[in-house]
Every structure is written in structure tokens, then in C-alpha cells.
Amino acid sequence: MENFSKILKKDKTTIVNEALEEYFVQEQKKLLEKNMADENSLTNLDFDEFWEGVEV
């Protein structure tokens, strides 16, 4: 950590905060993608499945 602090010319707290922020951004992105995939799988009916049991 000390080496990164010297290389990046940032204090350790800033490095940790930036890393955590990036981590949570990536995790939120994964969750949103998973939710979209789950939602799509729940609503992904083919034509026959959609109209099954419907009387016109």
C-alpha cells in the first residue's frame, strides 16, 4: 500500500476510497445486468406460449 501511495502520489485513504467506489460501481452494474437477464427470462415467451389458452 505504501508503494502505491508513493507511485500514485495519493494518500492511502484516497486509494482505498477510490477502489471501494469502483468496486461498488462494478457490483451495481453486475446486479443491474442480472436483474435485466432475470426479467427477460420471465417475460421471454414465444408466440404459442403467449397465446395459449386465450380465446379470441
Secondary structure, DSSP 8 states (H G I E B T S, - for coil): -HHHHHHHT--HHHHHHHHHHHHHHHHHHHHHHHHHHHHHHHH---HHHHHTT---
